[in-house]
């Protein structure tokens, strides 16, 4: 047994703890760069509490041009600590900005897939992440996802040095999420927990987090969707998202996220919705492929464990877990690929791009082109 494990230097999980962020920031630097989402009013309280922060607003999916420009502006403003408060895109942007303030080469020198993938040479600026959604786990991951301008694909700038110095998880910040965002982000967390659990890079530390996270999500995601003010459900989903971020940073993902990169890049649809609509079909494809080509794989047994954890029925088989996920997607009103504008004409290119995505490398078994095409057909 051999593995590496890295996560945030400090994780603070408590209702109301976001009010302590200004003090935390003051202990790390004197000129904060605050990265926020499109609704600046939601962050006004933090802007008021910080000492004249340099504010970067992320109004859509951050792309490479945005990240490079924002990093240069933060560097010129003399920022020495970065705070990212928002959803996954906001925290990803914050991680990239913190890294590029000190690493000044062209952004494509550091990017995976479409760039040179060179390592960072300088330590990023201190970083505090404050999620306002429960899904991506970006508050504790080692990468920042960006839309690569001119390539129509989402790619990562990745380094364990990019993991936040302090991750601040306050479930009270998530109460205002509308049902559709609760559903999409929650399914993203469940997907990440599941893919990390069956990944060939899974390890005993991530396994425990995945099990705990999946059981919390299975119980509380439907509740949070129906009643967003249920604080216990919000706490469970915040915990599931946190655990999913730690797990994926240390155990890789799989085919769902392999597809999500090109789909998100080409169709500009919510990442969590893409993951949700693909998940049951990727589960079935993986289970069938493992039964046929690697029946002794531990991942096949893990799919059976997942089914038991999700359904609570110890007599069920791996496929029952996929059925449960598909039923949950219906309850959460998750759109299908066809609703997102994806047609059969797009399948060939999507399969080719997904096969080259970094996330695909964590899948428990290599899927054939025909199997990948069948996933898209089933999800349409």
N, C-alpha and C positions, 0 to 999 in steps of 0.2 A: 504494500500500500504506500503510495507516494502522491502528494498533492501540495499545491500552494493555496494560501487563503489570505485575502486582504479585504479590509473594509474601512469605513470611516474611523478616524481616530477617536471620535466621540459621537455617540447617538443619544439624543435626548427625546424621550417620548412621554408627553403629558398634555392633557387638556389645558389650554391657556398658556403654554410655554412660549409661544411665539413672541409674547411681550418682552421676553428676555433677550431677544436677538440684538438690539442695539448695544447692550452691555457686552455680549459675546463678541460683536464686531469690534468694539473699542479695544478689546484685549488682543486683537489680531492685527489691527492697523488703524491709521488715523484718517485715511481718505477712502471711504467706501464707494464701490461701484455697485449700485443696486439694479439688478436685472428683474424686470416685472413683466406681466402679461398685458393684454390689450386693454383691460379695464383698470386704468390708473387709479380710479377712486378707491378700489379695494386695497391698494397699497399706500394710500395717502397717510394713514396713521404711522406707518413705518418711515415714510419719507420725512414726516414731521419730527419723529423721534431721533433720526440719525443726524449727524453733524454735516449738513450741506452735502448730501450724497450726489455723485454723478449717476444719473438715472438712464438706463437703457431699456427701452420698451420693445418687447417682442410682440408684434401684432399678427403674426401668422407663423407658418413653418419657417424657422431660421434657415437661411441658405449660406453658402460659402462667402458670397459677397458681403452679406450682412455681418457675419461673424468677423471677417477680416476688418471691416470698417469699424465695427463696434469696439474691437480689441485695440485698434490704433487710437481711437478717441479716448478710451479708458486709460491707455498708456500716457497719452499727452496730457490728460487731466491729473496725472500723478496718483492714480488709484493704487492702493496697496493692500486692499482686501475686497473680495467680491462676495456679494450676497445674491442668491437666486431664489426668488419667492414666486411660485406659480406652479403650472403643470409641467409635464415632462419636457416640452419644448423649451420652456423658460429655463429650467435647470440645466438642460443640455447646453443651451447657449451660454449660460453662466460658467459652466465648466470649460467650454472652449475659450471664452474670453479670458478666464483666469490663466489658462495655459498659454494663450497667444500674447498676453501682455509681456511675458518674459521670454517667449520663444518667437523670434521675429522674422523667421524665414517665411516664404510663401506658404499659405495654408495648405496647398496641394502637396507640399513636401511631406506633410504629416498624415494625410488622409489615407484610409484603407481603400482597396478596390480600384478607385479612379486616380489615386495619387501614388506617391512614392512609398508611403507607409514608414517614413523614417521616424525614429524615436525622438521624443523631446530631449533637448540637451540641457534645459534649465528647469528648475522646479517651478511649478505654477504659483501664482499668488494664493495666499490663504483663501479658503472658500467655505462659505456657510450655505447650505441648501435647506429650503423651507417649502415642502410640497403643499399645494392646496388641492390636489386631487389624489385619489388612491388608486394608482395603477402602474405607472412605469417603473417605480422604484429608482428613478433617476437620482434621487437624493443620495444613493450610496453606490452607484455604478461607476465604472472606470472609463466610461466613454461618453462623448457628446455626439449625438446624431444630427447631421445636417443634410439638407437637400443640396446635392452637388450641382452647381449651376452649369448648365450645358450638357448634363449627363442624364437628367431625369431619373435619378435614383438617390435614395438616402444612404449615406455612408457615415462611418464613424472616424473621429479622431480619438485614439485610445491610448491610455497609459494609466497604470495604477497610481501614478503621481496625481492624476486628475480626480481621484476620490476625495470627497469633501473632508475638510478638517473637522467640521461639526455638521451633523445632520439633525435638524430640528423638526420633529414630527408632532404636530398639534392637530388632533382630529377635529377640533372645533372649527378649524379653517375649511373643512371639507363639507360642512353642513349645507352650505348654499349650492352645492353641485346639483344641477337639474338631473332628472332621472336618466335621460339619454347619455349624459356624460358619466354618471355613476355606472351605468351599464357598460359603456365602452371601456372606461378605465379599469373597472373591476375585472372584466374579461381579459384585459391585457395582463393584469397581475396573475390571474388564474393560469393563463397560457404560459407565462414565464415560469411559474412554479412547476407546472407540469413538464415543460420542455427541459428545464434544468434537472428534474428528477429522473427522466429517462435518458438524458444525455450520456454519451460514453465517457464524458469528463466529470460525471457526478462523483462526489466524495462524501464521507460520513458527516462532515460538518454541514454541507449544503442539504444533504438528505433530511436531516432533522428540521431544518428551516422550511423545506418544501412540504413535508408532511403537515407540520403545524399550520403553515399558511394555507394549504389547500383545504384543510378541514374548516378553518375559519371562513374562508371565502365561500365554500359550499353552503355554509349555514347562513352567513350574513349578507351576501350580495343580493339575494332576492329581497331581504328585509330592507336594506339601504335603498334599493330601487323603489320600493313601495312607500317607504317613509324615511325621507332624507334626514329628518330630525332625530332619528333613533341613534343616540350617541354611542350606545354599545355596538351597534352594527357598524357605525363609522369607525370606531376604534378597531374592530376586527379587520375591516378592509384596509385601514391604514397600516395595520400590522402585516397583513398579507402582502401588501404592496412593498413594504420595507423588506420583508423576507425575500420576496421575488427579486428585488434589486440585488441584494447580497448574493443570492443563489446564482443569478445569471452572470454576475461579475466573476464568479469563481468556478462555474460548471458549464458554461456555454448554453446555447439555445438549440433551435432545430428548424424544421422545414416551414413551420408557420411563419417564423420571423424571416426565414430565407425569402419567402414570397412577399412578406410585408414591406421589405425594402423597395423593390421595384414598383409594387402596387401603390405605395404611399408616394413615391416619386412621380409617377405618371398620372395618378388620378386625384391627388390632393384630398384624400378621404381620411377620416379619423383613424389613427393607427389601431386603436383598440377595437374598432368595428371590423377592420380587416382581419385582425387576429381571431376575433370571435367567430366570424363566419367561416373561416378556414379550419378552426381547431378540430371539430368533430371529424372532418373528412381527412385531415392529416393523421389523426389518431387511428382511424380505420385503415388508412394506407400503410402506416407503420406496423400496425398489428398484423395485417395480412402478410406484409413482406417479411416480418420476423418469423411468423409461423412457417412460411415457405422456405426461407433461405437461412435462417439462424434460429431454429426452434429452442435452442438452449440458452439464448441470450438472456442475461439478467433483466434487460429492458422489457422483455415480454412479460416476465413476472411482475415487474413494476407497473405495467399497464393494468394488471389484475389488481394490484394494491390500490391504484388510483380509483378504479371502479368501486372497490369496497369503501374507500374513504369518502367518495362523492355520494354514493347511494346509501351507505349504512347497511348494506346487505352483504353478508359474508359469503353467500352462495353464488354471487354473480361472477361473470367472466369479463375479460378485458373489453369486449365490444359493448358491454352494458354501460361502461363509463362513457363511451362515445355517444351512445343514445341519450344518456343523462345530460351531457353537455349540449347536444342538439336541442333537447327539450328546453333547457335553460335559455338558450339563445332565442327561442320562440317566445318565452315568457318575457324576456328583456327587449323584445321587438328589435332584434339585430337585423339590419338589412343584408340582403344577399349580394354577391358580386355584381349581378346584373343590375341591381338597383344603384350601384355605384358607377355605372357606365362601362363595366367590363363586358366585352363580348368575346365570342370564340376567335375572332380575328386577332385578338391580343394574346391568345394563349401561348403561341409559339415563342414570341419574344419574351414573355413573362417567365416561361420555364427556363429559357436560356439564361436570363439575368439572375433568376433565383438560384440556379445551379452554381453560379459563381459568387453568390453572396456569402459573406463571412459566417453568418448565422447558420447556414446550411451545414457547415462542417461539424456542428455539434449533434446533428440528427443521429439517432441510435443505429440507423442502417441507411446505406446509400440507396436512394430511390431512383428508379429508372425514369427516363423521359416519359414513357407511357403512364407510369404511376403518377408523376407530377401533373401531367395533362388531365388525368382522371380526377385529381383533387380539384382542379379549377372547374371542371365540368360539374362536379357534384355540388360545389359551392355557389354555382351560378343560378 
